[in-house]
Amino acid sequence: MRVQESKPRKNGTATMPPMTAKSTTPRATTAGKTSTSARKPTNEQIATRAYYLYLERGGQHGCDQDDWYRAEQELIREMNRG
């Protein structure tokens, strides 16, 4: 799936795409028990968020790992709220 490029806003920042709805259904663990803790974003979600962080920095190269880590942490925080 391709990441859709967005046009920068007037202030030079890109708009963030809406994230998918949270699932409130507990996930099954390998032991057959259910768990509602620690949801993790997909690589595609992280890549999309990291791309928008890259655009917000003005497209400066060389910080891809920082963008990936920050994107992952932001998504984990968003998914595990509540």
C-alpha positions as a printed NumPy array, in Angstrom:
array([[  0.   ,   0.   ,   0.   ],
       [  1.391,   3.391,  -0.977],
       [  1.503,   6.31 ,   1.413],
       [ -0.514,   9.142,  -0.012],
       [  1.42 ,  12.351,  -0.176],
       [ -0.346,  15.353,   1.221],
       [  0.156,  18.946,   0.359],
       [  1.841,  20.953,   3.12 ],
       [ -0.327,  23.409,   4.99 ],
       [  0.303,  27.119,   4.642],
       [  2.597,  26.996,   7.683],
       [  4.682,  24.262,   6.024],
       [  3.478,  21.259,   8.028],
       [  1.707,  18.249,   6.585],
       [ -1.626,  16.988,   7.837],
       [ -1.688,  13.681,   9.668],
       [ -4.006,  10.983,   8.317],
       [ -6.734,   9.757,  10.663],
       [ -5.801,   6.557,  12.46 ],
       [ -8.037,   3.523,  12.322],
       [-10.587,   2.966,  15.045],
       [ -9.454,   1.209,  18.172],
       [-10.63 ,  -2.296,  18.802],
       [-12.117,  -2.884,  22.23 ],
       [-12.15 ,  -6.649,  21.78 ],
       [ -9.607,  -8.446,  23.978],
       [ -6.963, -10.395,  22.084],
       [ -6.296, -14.054,  22.786],
       [ -2.824, -14.984,  24.025],
       [ -0.979, -18.203,  23.23 ],
       [ -2.119, -19.721,  26.511],
       [ -5.786, -19.194,  25.631],
       [ -6.16 , -16.292,  28.069],
       [ -7.331, -12.876,  26.926],
       [ -5.292,  -9.706,  27.113],
       [ -6.322,  -6.08 ,  26.609],
       [ -2.917,  -4.546,  27.315],
       [ -0.115,  -3.286,  25.109],
       [ -1.57 ,  -2.972,  21.617],
       [  1.115,  -2.406,  19.012],
       [  0.887,  -0.475,  15.747],
       [  1.561,  -2.171,  12.426],
       [  4.692,  -1.387,  10.429],
       [  2.491,   0.361,   7.874],
       [  1.03 ,   2.664,  10.543],
       [  4.504,   3.457,  11.869],
       [  5.849,   4.12 ,   8.364],
       [  2.973,   6.484,   7.6  ],
       [  3.438,   8.438,  10.822],
       [  7.231,   8.538,  10.326],
       [  6.717,   9.903,   6.81 ],
       [  4.59 ,  12.747,   8.15 ],
       [  7.222,  13.49 ,  10.809],
       [  9.788,  13.645,   7.991],
       [  7.579,  16.12 ,   6.106],
       [  7.097,  18.224,   9.249],
       [ 10.893,  18.521,   9.53 ],
       [ 10.98 ,  19.901,   6.004],
       [ 12.076,  16.675,   4.309],
       [ 15.541,  16.729,   5.878],
       [ 17.289,  13.401,   5.32 ],
       [ 19.31 ,  11.478,   7.896],
       [ 16.801,  11.183,  10.745],
       [ 14.807,   8.189,   9.533],
       [ 15.505,   6.064,  12.595],
       [ 14.562,   8.917,  14.925],
       [ 11.333,   9.448,  12.973],
       [ 10.519,   5.718,  13.121],
       [ 11.119,   5.511,  16.874],
       [  9.116,   8.673,  17.59 ],
       [  6.26 ,   7.512,  15.341],
       [  6.176,   4.111,  17.034],
       [  6.115,   5.646,  20.516],
       [  3.357,   8.131,  19.608],
       [  1.184,   5.387,  18.107],
       [  1.691,   3.053,  21.072],
       [  0.661,   5.861,  23.454],
       [ -2.439,   6.616,  21.343],
       [ -3.477,   2.967,  21.079],
       [ -3.084,   2.22 ,  24.764],
       [ -4.935,   5.235,  26.134],
       [ -8.066,   4.7  ,  28.02 ]])
